[in-house]
Amino acid sequence: NAAKGQFRAHFDRAYAYDAANDLPNAISEYTAAIDVLPRHALAWYNRGICRQRQGDAAAALDDFTHAIQRAEASKNYPIADFYHNRAFCKRKLADFSGAIDDYSSALTRDPSHFKALYNRAFCLDALGQREAALCDYEAALVVEPGHAS
């Protein structure tokens, strides 16, 4: 199929630019890949990662939302990571309640997701929910005891 070949060419170029830390070109190529095959969750996710690395949390949040919608439909992706990254964007935008919801969604899919536990604890603490935050920090240390420092 020509469209799949065209998608793959753009996606692979984007990945190479991403690996070289050339984020503007990576974003451009991921956008071209999405234009060809908009249902591909990983293209949305990877573009979101690039936008997040550029410091554009709002645009990254939008990409992660599209990635989650497509990944939920296919069930072939590490969806907990998708929710975690969208939550981190919400955290950056000071939407701590929204971030907590997404971290909780990540943990529903992967209860041992260390970063979701740790970051949800941070957000709970930011909202003054210290007891709940302490529970998550303790759970995170059970998952990865080496992070005690």
N, C-alpha and C positions, 0 to 999 in steps of 0.2 A: 504494500500500500504506500503510495507516494506521500500521503500526509504523515504517516508514521515515520517515514524516512526523513522528511523535512523536520518534523518535531525532534527526532533524535539528533540531527545535526545541530540544531539550535541549542538543545539541552546540553549536549556534550561540549559545545563551544562555551556555553555559560559556565559549566562546571570547571572548565579549564581556566577561564577568566577568574572565577571565584577562587580557585586554588592559588592563582597568582596574585590574589588580593586586589584585582582590578574590578572593583565593585560596580562602577558605572557600566562597564561593558558586560559584566555578568548579568546585571539587572536588565539591560537591553536585550540580551540573548534569551534570558528566561521569559521576558515579555513576548518575544517573537515565538518562543515555544508554546506559550500559553495561547497566543493568537491562533496557532495551528491546531492545538489539542487542549481546549480549555478544561476538559474533565480530568486532566492529569494532576492529581493532588501534589505530587512531589515537586513539580515545577513551581506551583504556588508557594509551597513550603520553603523551597530553596531561595526563591526570590525574597520571601519574607525574612529569611536569615540574613541575606545580603543587606536588605533595607534596615534591619535591626543593627547590623554591624556599622552601617552608615550613620546611625543615630536617629533614624526616622521611625520612631515607635508607632506612630499613627498609621503610616502606610504598611508597616510590617504587620500590625494587628489586622488590617484588612486582608492581607495576603494569607495570614494564618487562619482567618475565618473561612476564606474560600477553600483552603487546604483541608480544614476539618470537615466542611460540608461534603467535599468530594471523597475524603478518606472514610468517613462514616458510611458512605454508600457502598464502598468497595470492600472494606474490611481487610485490606492488604497492606496496611501501613502501621508504623509505630505511633498510633494515635495519642498515646500518653505524652509523647514528646511534642506533638502538635499542640495539645492543650497547654503543656508547660510553657512553650514559647509564646503562645498568645497571652497567657497569664503574665509572663514577664513583661510584655509590652504594656499590659494594663497597669502593672506595678510601676513601670517607668512613668506612666501618665497619671500616677497617683489615684488610680481607680482600684483601691485596695479590696473593696468588696467584690468587684468583678474578677479581680485576680484570684481571690480566695475561691470563688466558684469554679474557675478554670483549673486551679491547682487541685481542687477536690475531684473534678472530672478526670484529671490525669491519674489521680490516686485510685479512683474507681477502676480504671483500666489496668493500672500497675501499682499495687499497694506498696511496693518497695522502691518507688521512684524517689530517690534521695533528694534531688533538686526540688521536686514538687513539695515534699515534706518541709524542707528547710525554708524555701521561699514562702510557702503558706504560713509558716511560723512567723516569718518576718512581717508579713502583711497583718496577721492577727495581732501581733505586738503593736504595729503602727496604729491599729484601731483600738488599742487599749485592752485587748482581750488576752491578758498576760497568761492566765492559766491554760487556755487553749494553745497559746503559742508555746508554752513550756512543754506541753504534751507532744506537740509536733517536733520540737527540737529534740526531745528525748527519743521519739520514734526514729528520727533521722539518724541519731547516734547508734541506735540498734541496727539500722540498715548498713551504715558505714561507720563503724567505731573509730576508724582512723582519722575522722574529721573532728575529733574532740578538741583539738587546739583551735 
